[in-house]
């Protein structure tokens, strides 16, 4: 039995018109077989480009292109056998990816809105460094 609780603080920075840079520092609390640890996780980063902005009077969704990677700063090797894997926080690889995000904001009535979003991901799963 292994329990892991993730704490992630996503930060989005607008770097240019229709371009953003995202950072998502992660910390884990891991518990297994009586062992437990707080560990630093890998650092997900993303550069996103808004390709098309949706309009409230049109059905065409907003389109965003996201290029992502995983900075391998979390511990993934030289783990203690006494800790049953609770000292692991990283994957050991950059895990590059590309995503397309579709979304649309629909006015329902008055101050009520409905937003939907669909994300299509592709990642390259590399072996640890």
TAJO-V526203 format. One line per field, one symbol per residue. ss: DSSP state (~ for helix, > for strand, _ for the rest). Layout:
# TAJO-V526203
ss = ???
This chain:
# TAJO-V526203
ss = _>>>>>>>>>>>>>>>__>>>>>>>>>>>>>>__>>>>>>__>>>>>>>>>>_________>>>>>>>>>>_________~~~_____________>>>>>>>>>>>>>__>>>>>>>>>>>>______
